[in-house]
Amino acid sequence: MRQVAANSSLYTQLEGSGLILFSSGTSGEPKGMLHNFDTLIERYQNLRPRQDRCLQLLQLDHIGGLDTAFRCLFAGSTLVVPEARTPEAAAKAIALHRVNILPASPTFINLLLLSGAHKTRDLTSIEIIAYGAEVMPASLLQRTAEAFPKAQLQQKFGTSETGAIRIRSDGDNSLFFRITDTDTEWKIIDDELWLKIPSRIVGYLNAASASLEASGWYATGDLVESDSKGNLRIVGRKNTVINIGGQKVLPGEIEAALNELDGIEATRVFSKPDPITGASAACEIIVRAENAQDDWKRRIRRHCRGKLASWKIPTDVKVVDTIKPNRRMKQSS
């Protein structure tokens, strides 16, 4: 059981029922967030009836898991809960109950593809793969489309502080999207996405509320870029930026370059202390069995020359059997 310091002033601001959620804590102590439950649940009241069978993979202590459950319950759809939160158990449940909607994080989708469970089980019932909760690598989006050619790939977006936001992808093969939520205002400040929405949390129980403005705006911590049509793409998290001698780089930029290298199946780039530059980029990679003995540090340096600035190329390379996700099925920081 998590303990939080009571912030009694928040409760005086709450009108109606309350809901407390905790952040994943991947970048520090989990934050306790107080939601107005009535406002949060109101956004699901007018969903049209659907006869879907949806896999409840994301946990109910996470906004993504709650969004899956609320959407199904208010639409009259069926929730299918797997025996365990593993690729094998998920594939078994999908095949047995003919699940047609799979909401999952990119990390879990990658684990599913790496396990080969999508080949050993009949998953042809899947019509929609709804991905979100973290950045989707372009290479993984392509592999997912190839593995599930008949499924529609839908990007989802939301934060623990605001709930799910209605968006529309620019296309199945595009990571750009536009916000279509009529209740939501958005703006970009220094490449960071800010949101203003009625379902924003009342406040934090055990943390400073610097990201919550009194006017209703919330600084999401998501770094974005926009295209010529005004669509947005999430490129990373503000708190994962690696500062290398004053130069800043997002892990996703390096991961995208590494994922282009033949023989690499999954990557994780992270910051590592460096006595000269303060930090450097390091990476863990999963490779195909036939390439396990290759000199990957040398191959990566050769591959990245001309694609990345020299200071962005990982200085430490480790071949691993698995990149373990956290309990929210996201890649650990």
KEMITI-646443 format. One record per residue (C-alpha): residue number from 1; x, y, z. Coordinates in pm, 1 decimal. Each point is the difference from the previous one (the first is absolute). Last residue first. Layout:
% residues N
n->NUM | u->X | v->Y | w->Z
...
This chain:
% residues 333
n->333 | u->1344.3 | v->452.7 | w->-1802.3
n->332 | u->-187.5 | v->-329.2 | w->-7.3
n->331 | u->-186.2 | v->-78.6 | w->-322.7
n->330 | u->-369.8 | v->-3.7 | w->64.7
n->329 | u->-211.5 | v->-297.7 | w->100.4
n->328 | u->-136.7 | v->190.2 | w->302.6
n->327 | u->187.4 | v->-237.2 | w->229.2
n->326 | u->330.0 | v->99.8 | w->-158.9
n->325 | u->126.5 | v->-159.2 | w->-320.2
n->324 | u->297.4 | v->-237.9 | w->-9.2
n->323 | u->223.2 | v->32.4 | w->-301.6
n->322 | u->78.9 | v->-361.8 | w->-73.5
n->321 | u->293.3 | v->-218.8 | w->-96.4
n->320 | u->254.3 | v->279.6 | w->25.7
n->319 | u->284.1 | v->133.2 | w->-219.2
n->318 | u->166.1 | v->298.5 | w->168.8
n->317 | u->140.6 | v->306.1 | w->-173.7
n->316 | u->176.8 | v->285.5 | w->180.7
n->315 | u->118.3 | v->310.9 | w->-182.7
n->314 | u->-328.5 | v->43.6 | w->-185.1
n->313 | u->25.3 | v->239.9 | w->-298.8
n->312 | u->-144.9 | v->340.8 | w->87.9
n->311 | u->339.1 | v->169.9 | w->42.8
n->310 | u->98.2 | v->-96.6 | w->-353.5
n->309 | u->-302.6 | v->174.4 | w->-152.2
n->308 | u->-240.4 | v->-256.4 | w->-139.1
n->307 | u->-74.2 | v->-141.2 | w->-345.6
n->306 | u->338.3 | v->67.0 | w->-163.3
n->305 | u->171.5 | v->-244.9 | w->230.8
n->304 | u->-278.3 | v->-203.1 | w->164.3
n->303 | u->64.9 | v->-324.9 | w->-189.7
n->302 | u->375.6 | v->-5.9 | w->67.0
n->301 | u->-47.9 | v->77.0 | w->369.7
n->300 | u->-274.1 | v->-263.3 | w->24.2
n->299 | u->207.1 | v->-267.3 | w->-173.1
n->298 | u->297.5 | v->69.5 | w->228.2
n->297 | u->-209.8 | v->-20.1 | w->315.5
n->296 | u->-177.4 | v->-304.5 | w->-138.6
n->295 | u->305.7 | v->-216.6 | w->-48.9
n->294 | u->-203.4 | v->-297.9 | w->-120.0
n->293 | u->-43.5 | v->-306.3 | w->219.7
n->292 | u->-378.2 | v->21.5 | w->26.8
n->291 | u->-64.5 | v->45.3 | w->-371.9
n->290 | u->-151.2 | v->-345.0 | w->-67.0
n->289 | u->-216.3 | v->35.2 | w->309.3
n->288 | u->-162.8 | v->321.4 | w->-119.1
n->287 | u->87.6 | v->299.2 | w->213.6
n->286 | u->-144.2 | v->163.5 | w->310.2
n->285 | u->171.2 | v->326.8 | w->80.4
n->284 | u->86.8 | v->196.7 | w->312.8
n->283 | u->131.5 | v->349.0 | w->-50.7
n->282 | u->217.3 | v->271.1 | w->149.4
n->281 | u->3.7 | v->371.2 | w->-77.0
n->280 | u->242.2 | v->219.2 | w->191.2
n->279 | u->-20.9 | v->215.3 | w->309.9
n->278 | u->203.8 | v->257.4 | w->189.2
n->277 | u->218.4 | v->64.9 | w->-304.4
n->276 | u->334.3 | v->-92.4 | w->157.8
n->275 | u->-72.4 | v->-240.2 | w->287.2
n->274 | u->-293.8 | v->-162.6 | w->-184.4
n->273 | u->-317.6 | v->-118.9 | w->172.5
n->272 | u->-227.5 | v->-215.3 | w->-222.3
n->271 | u->-322.3 | v->120.9 | w->-159.5
n->270 | u->-232.0 | v->-243.5 | w->-174.0
n->269 | u->-65.1 | v->-171.2 | w->-331.1
n->268 | u->-210.3 | v->-316.5 | w->-17.1
n->267 | u->-4.0 | v->-208.7 | w->-315.7
n->266 | u->-189.6 | v->-283.9 | w->-163.9
n->265 | u->45.5 | v->-239.1 | w->-293.7
n->264 | u->349.3 | v->87.4 | w->-121.6
n->263 | u->128.1 | v->-226.2 | w->-279.4
n->262 | u->-9.2 | v->260.3 | w->-276.2
n->261 | u->64.4 | v->349.9 | w->129.5
n->260 | u->-298.6 | v->233.5 | w->-49.0
n->259 | u->-101.1 | v->-49.7 | w->363.1
n->258 | u->324.6 | v->166.7 | w->108.5
n->257 | u->-88.8 | v->326.0 | w->-177.0
n->256 | u->-349.5 | v->9.6 | w->151.5
n->255 | u->144.1 | v->-80.1 | w->343.1
n->254 | u->233.5 | v->299.9 | w->-25.7
n->253 | u->-284.8 | v->241.5 | w->-74.1
n->252 | u->-219.8 | v->-165.9 | w->261.1
n->251 | u->259.4 | v->55.1 | w->272.8
n->250 | u->-44.1 | v->378.1 | w->-39.9
n->249 | u->313.5 | v->211.2 | w->-25.5
n->248 | u->123.8 | v->311.2 | w->176.2
n->247 | u->344.6 | v->153.5 | w->-40.2
n->246 | u->137.6 | v->160.9 | w->316.9
n->245 | u->277.4 | v->-256.7 | w->36.1
n->244 | u->-243.0 | v->-281.6 | w->-71.9
n->243 | u->-338.8 | v->79.1 | w->151.8
n->242 | u->-224.2 | v->-302.8 | w->-60.6
n->241 | u->-370.2 | v->92.3 | w->-21.2
n->240 | u->-208.6 | v->-252.3 | w->194.1
n->239 | u->-182.9 | v->253.9 | w->221.3
n->238 | u->-139.4 | v->195.0 | w->-296.6
n->237 | u->-156.4 | v->-312.3 | w->-143.7
n->236 | u->34.2 | v->-95.5 | w->-361.9
n->235 | u->-86.4 | v->65.3 | w->-364.8
n->234 | u->-380.1 | v->19.4 | w->20.9
n->233 | u->-131.4 | v->97.7 | w->-341.5
n->232 | u->-246.7 | v->280.1 | w->-70.7
n->231 | u->-205.5 | v->93.0 | w->-305.0
n->230 | u->-8.7 | v->363.7 | w->-109.2
n->229 | u->-12.4 | v->-79.2 | w->-370.4
n->228 | u->363.5 | v->100.4 | w->-62.6
n->227 | u->116.0 | v->-240.1 | w->272.0
n->226 | u->31.6 | v->48.0 | w->375.6
n->225 | u->257.1 | v->-112.8 | w->255.3
n->224 | u->-63.6 | v->-111.0 | w->353.8
n->223 | u->164.8 | v->-33.9 | w->340.3
n->222 | u->-227.1 | v->-150.4 | w->264.5
n->221 | u->52.1 | v->144.6 | w->349.9
n->220 | u->-376.8 | v->54.3 | w->20.8
n->219 | u->-3.3 | v->363.2 | w->114.6
n->218 | u->-358.7 | v->40.4 | w->122.7
n->217 | u->-218.3 | v->307.0 | w->-54.9
n->216 | u->-299.8 | v->74.5 | w->222.6
n->215 | u->51.1 | v->370.5 | w->71.8
n->214 | u->156.0 | v->-89.2 | w->335.7
n->213 | u->283.2 | v->-168.5 | w->-187.3
n->212 | u->89.1 | v->-362.3 | w->67.9
n->211 | u->360.6 | v->-94.1 | w->-90.2
n->210 | u->133.9 | v->166.8 | w->316.8
n->209 | u->-234.0 | v->-208.1 | w->215.6
n->208 | u->255.4 | v->-116.2 | w->254.1
n->207 | u->-30.4 | v->-360.1 | w->109.8
n->206 | u->-171.7 | v->-220.4 | w->256.8
n->205 | u->-374.4 | v->40.7 | w->-49.3
n->204 | u->14.3 | v->144.4 | w->-349.7
n->203 | u->-277.6 | v->219.8 | w->-137.4
n->202 | u->-363.6 | v->32.0 | w->-106.2
n->201 | u->78.2 | v->-218.9 | w->-300.1
n->200 | u->-89.5 | v->111.8 | w->-351.6
n->199 | u->-342.4 | v->-123.0 | w->-114.3
n->198 | u->-114.1 | v->345.9 | w->-117.4
n->197 | u->283.5 | v->19.6 | w->-257.6
n->196 | u->290.3 | v->236.3 | w->-64.3
n->195 | u->307.3 | v->-166.6 | w->-145.9
n->194 | u->364.6 | v->102.0 | w->-44.0
n->193 | u->238.2 | v->-180.0 | w->-237.5
n->192 | u->370.1 | v->77.4 | w->39.7
n->191 | u->208.9 | v->121.8 | w->-297.3
n->190 | u->96.2 | v->321.3 | w->188.1
n->189 | u->-370.1 | v->74.0 | w->59.8
n->188 | u->-255.1 | v->-181.2 | w->-216.9
n->187 | u->-373.2 | v->59.9 | w->34.4
n->186 | u->-313.9 | v->-204.4 | w->56.6
n->185 | u->-367.9 | v->46.1 | w->75.4
n->184 | u->-217.3 | v->-300.8 | w->74.0
n->183 | u->-376.9 | v->-37.8 | w->37.1
n->182 | u->-55.9 | v->-39.9 | w->-374.9
n->181 | u->246.7 | v->-290.5 | w->-11.8
n->180 | u->126.1 | v->-28.3 | w->-357.7
n->179 | u->372.5 | v->29.7 | w->78.0
n->178 | u->195.3 | v->-68.4 | w->-315.9
n->177 | u->236.6 | v->-287.3 | w->-60.1
n->176 | u->343.5 | v->-75.0 | w->-142.3
n->175 | u->146.6 | v->-347.9 | w->48.2
n->174 | u->-102.3 | v->-100.9 | w->-351.3
n->173 | u->-42.0 | v->-348.2 | w->-149.1
n->172 | u->-366.0 | v->-35.6 | w->89.9
n->171 | u->-66.5 | v->360.2 | w->-102.5
n->170 | u->-0.7 | v->358.6 | w->128.5
n->169 | u->-106.2 | v->-143.4 | w->334.2
n->168 | u->-312.1 | v->140.0 | w->163.9
n->167 | u->-8.1 | v->114.6 | w->362.7
n->166 | u->-241.3 | v->-13.2 | w->294.0
n->165 | u->183.5 | v->66.4 | w->326.0
n->164 | u->13.6 | v->-263.1 | w->276.2
n->163 | u->20.6 | v->120.1 | w->359.5
n->162 | u->143.0 | v->334.9 | w->98.5
n->161 | u->267.3 | v->-56.1 | w->267.8
n->160 | u->70.5 | v->-364.8 | w->-82.0
n->159 | u->60.9 | v->110.3 | w->-355.7
n->158 | u->-169.0 | v->-76.4 | w->-326.9
n->157 | u->64.5 | v->-111.8 | w->-354.4
n->156 | u->-109.0 | v->-284.1 | w->-221.9
n->155 | u->139.5 | v->-98.3 | w->-341.7
n->154 | u->-217.7 | v->-232.5 | w->-202.2
n->153 | u->138.6 | v->-276.7 | w->-221.1
n->152 | u->-275.6 | v->-169.1 | w->-201.4
n->151 | u->54.0 | v->-374.4 | w->-22.9
n->150 | u->1.1 | v->-199.0 | w->-324.4
n->149 | u->378.7 | v->5.7 | w->-50.2
n->148 | u->75.6 | v->-111.1 | w->358.3
n->147 | u->368.5 | v->-106.6 | w->-7.6
n->146 | u->89.5 | v->248.1 | w->-276.5
n->145 | u->-184.6 | v->286.5 | w->171.0
n->144 | u->171.3 | v->-85.0 | w->327.7
n->143 | u->342.0 | v->-5.0 | w->-167.9
n->142 | u->-69.8 | v->344.7 | w->-151.2
n->141 | u->-109.9 | v->146.2 | w->333.0
n->140 | u->308.3 | v->-156.0 | w->159.1
n->139 | u->228.8 | v->176.5 | w->-248.8
n->138 | u->-176.2 | v->333.2 | w->59.4
n->137 | u->60.8 | v->-28.6 | w->375.2
n->136 | u->-318.5 | v->53.6 | w->205.8
n->135 | u->52.8 | v->246.3 | w->285.0
n->134 | u->-172.9 | v->-94.1 | w->324.7
n->133 | u->-348.0 | v->-58.4 | w->145.9
n->132 | u->-145.6 | v->-77.0 | w->-345.8
n->131 | u->-105.5 | v->-269.7 | w->-243.7
n->130 | u->-347.9 | v->-106.7 | w->-106.1
n->129 | u->19.2 | v->-310.2 | w->-218.6
n->128 | u->-333.6 | v->-40.4 | w->-177.8
n->127 | u->-148.4 | v->-291.4 | w->-195.1
n->126 | u->153.2 | v->-291.3 | w->188.7
n->125 | u->-190.8 | v->-321.0 | w->-83.3
n->124 | u->296.5 | v->-129.9 | w->-200.6
n->123 | u->189.5 | v->-73.4 | w->321.3
n->122 | u->20.7 | v->-376.7 | w->-48.0
n->121 | u->287.6 | v->-101.3 | w->225.4
n->120 | u->352.5 | v->-119.9 | w->-88.6
n->119 | u->78.9 | v->297.5 | w->-224.9
n->118 | u->-116.6 | v->280.3 | w->230.1
n->117 | u->182.8 | v->-178.5 | w->281.6
n->116 | u->330.9 | v->60.8 | w->-179.3
n->115 | u->147.6 | v->130.4 | w->325.2
n->114 | u->168.9 | v->294.2 | w->-174.8
n->113 | u->-330.4 | v->113.9 | w->-150.3
n->112 | u->-182.1 | v->-12.1 | w->334.1
n->111 | u->288.3 | v->173.3 | w->179.1
n->110 | u->-12.7 | v->276.4 | w->-262.2
n->109 | u->-373.3 | v->41.3 | w->52.7
n->108 | u->64.1 | v->14.6 | w->375.1
n->107 | u->255.8 | v->280.0 | w->-38.0
n->106 | u->-224.6 | v->185.9 | w->-245.3
n->105 | u->-267.8 | v->11.5 | w->272.7
n->104 | u->-315.2 | v->-199.2 | w->-51.6
n->103 | u->-370.1 | v->23.1 | w->-88.6
n->102 | u->-96.1 | v->-309.3 | w->-202.3
n->101 | u->-350.5 | v->8.2 | w->-148.2
n->100 | u->-151.5 | v->-300.7 | w->-180.0
n->99 | u->28.3 | v->-268.4 | w->266.7
n->98 | u->-105.9 | v->-339.5 | w->-131.8
n->97 | u->-45.2 | v->-141.9 | w->351.7
n->96 | u->246.6 | v->-289.4 | w->-26.8
n->95 | u->238.5 | v->163.8 | w->-249.0
n->94 | u->22.7 | v->331.2 | w->184.8
n->93 | u->30.9 | v->-173.9 | w->337.6
n->92 | u->284.9 | v->-223.3 | w->-121.5
n->91 | u->179.4 | v->294.4 | w->-160.9
n->90 | u->-19.7 | v->196.4 | w->325.6
n->89 | u->126.0 | v->-296.1 | w->202.6
n->88 | u->297.4 | v->-49.7 | w->-234.2
n->87 | u->84.4 | v->370.4 | w->-19.7
n->86 | u->-5.2 | v->30.9 | w->380.4
n->85 | u->-237.7 | v->186.7 | w->231.1
n->84 | u->-142.4 | v->-314.1 | w->154.6
n->83 | u->-326.7 | v->-194.4 | w->-14.5
n->82 | u->-132.5 | v->242.2 | w->-262.1
n->81 | u->-300.4 | v->225.6 | w->76.2
n->80 | u->-260.0 | v->27.8 | w->-277.2
n->79 | u->-235.0 | v->297.4 | w->23.4
n->78 | u->-322.0 | v->-22.4 | w->-200.0
n->77 | u->-173.4 | v->304.7 | w->-148.7
n->76 | u->-303.4 | v->183.1 | w->138.5
n->75 | u->122.8 | v->341.6 | w->-117.3
n->74 | u->26.8 | v->138.2 | w->355.8
n->73 | u->177.7 | v->-313.6 | w->121.5
n->72 | u->237.6 | v->-23.2 | w->-294.7
n->71 | u->106.6 | v->363.1 | w->-0.3
n->70 | u->28.9 | v->4.8 | w->379.3
n->69 | u->222.2 | v->-309.7 | w->7.3
n->68 | u->238.8 | v->114.2 | w->-273.3
n->67 | u->20.3 | v->351.6 | w->145.6
n->66 | u->65.5 | v->-141.4 | w->346.2
n->65 | u->289.2 | v->-206.6 | w->-134.1
n->64 | u->148.9 | v->301.6 | w->-176.3
n->63 | u->-47.7 | v->218.0 | w->309.2
n->62 | u->197.8 | v->-247.2 | w->210.8
n->61 | u->-114.9 | v->-169.3 | w->321.8
n->60 | u->-229.5 | v->-218.3 | w->-212.6
n->59 | u->291.2 | v->-182.8 | w->-160.3
n->58 | u->53.9 | v->-10.6 | w->-375.2
n->57 | u->-78.5 | v->-335.2 | w->-162.3
n->56 | u->-378.3 | v->5.3 | w->0.6
n->55 | u->-44.6 | v->-158.5 | w->-343.6
n->54 | u->-308.8 | v->127.4 | w->-180.6
n->53 | u->-286.1 | v->-197.7 | w->-144.9
n->52 | u->-218.4 | v->244.7 | w->-192.8
n->51 | u->-376.8 | v->15.9 | w->-24.8
n->50 | u->-26.7 | v->378.4 | w->-4.8
n->49 | u->-261.6 | v->240.0 | w->142.3
n->48 | u->65.9 | v->371.6 | w->-63.5
n->47 | u->203.6 | v->189.8 | w->257.6
n->46 | u->-192.4 | v->289.2 | w->154.2
n->45 | u->89.0 | v->-40.1 | w->367.3
n->44 | u->375.1 | v->-56.5 | w->-41.6
n->43 | u->119.0 | v->358.7 | w->63.2
n->42 | u->-215.3 | v->16.7 | w->313.1
n->41 | u->228.8 | v->-252.7 | w->168.1
n->40 | u->282.4 | v->249.2 | w->46.7
n->39 | u->-224.7 | v->283.4 | w->118.5
n->38 | u->-168.5 | v->-222.4 | w->258.0
n->37 | u->334.2 | v->-145.9 | w->109.5
n->36 | u->147.3 | v->339.1 | w->86.2
n->35 | u->356.1 | v->-121.9 | w->-4.8
n->34 | u->259.9 | v->15.7 | w->277.9
n->33 | u->348.5 | v->-103.9 | w->-108.2
n->32 | u->256.4 | v->-183.4 | w->215.3
n->31 | u->341.1 | v->26.8 | w->-161.8
n->30 | u->227.8 | v->-304.0 | w->-8.5
n->29 | u->352.9 | v->81.1 | w->125.2
n->28 | u->245.6 | v->41.0 | w->-286.6
n->27 | u->29.5 | v->-32.5 | w->-376.9
n->26 | u->-169.2 | v->-337.3 | w->-42.0
n->25 | u->-246.2 | v->86.0 | w->278.5
n->24 | u->-297.2 | v->-147.0 | w->-186.6
n->23 | u->-227.9 | v->287.9 | w->100.1
n->22 | u->-254.5 | v->-62.7 | w->272.5
n->21 | u->-375.4 | v->43.4 | w->-24.3
n->20 | u->-243.4 | v->137.5 | w->257.8
n->19 | u->-367.9 | v->30.8 | w->-92.5
n->18 | u->-242.4 | v->247.4 | w->155.9
n->17 | u->-377.1 | v->36.0 | w->-6.7
n->16 | u->-171.2 | v->339.2 | w->-5.7
n->15 | u->146.5 | v->348.3 | w->30.4
n->14 | u->367.6 | v->-11.4 | w->88.7
n->13 | u->167.2 | v->330.1 | w->91.1
n->12 | u->-28.9 | v->-69.4 | w->374.6
n->11 | u->166.3 | v->-334.5 | w->-62.8
n->10 | u->303.7 | v->169.0 | w->-148.3
n->9 | u->59.9 | v->209.8 | w->311.2
n->8 | u->41.7 | v->-319.4 | w->204.3
n->7 | u->324.2 | v->-95.4 | w->-166.6
n->6 | u->65.9 | v->-323.9 | w->186.3
n->5 | u->351.5 | v->-135.7 | w->-42.8
n->4 | u->-18.8 | v->-315.8 | w->-203.7
n->3 | u->58.5 | v->-362.0 | w->98.5
n->2 | u->-9.9 | v->-277.0 | w->-257.1
n->1 | u->-140.8 | v->-337.8 | w->100.9
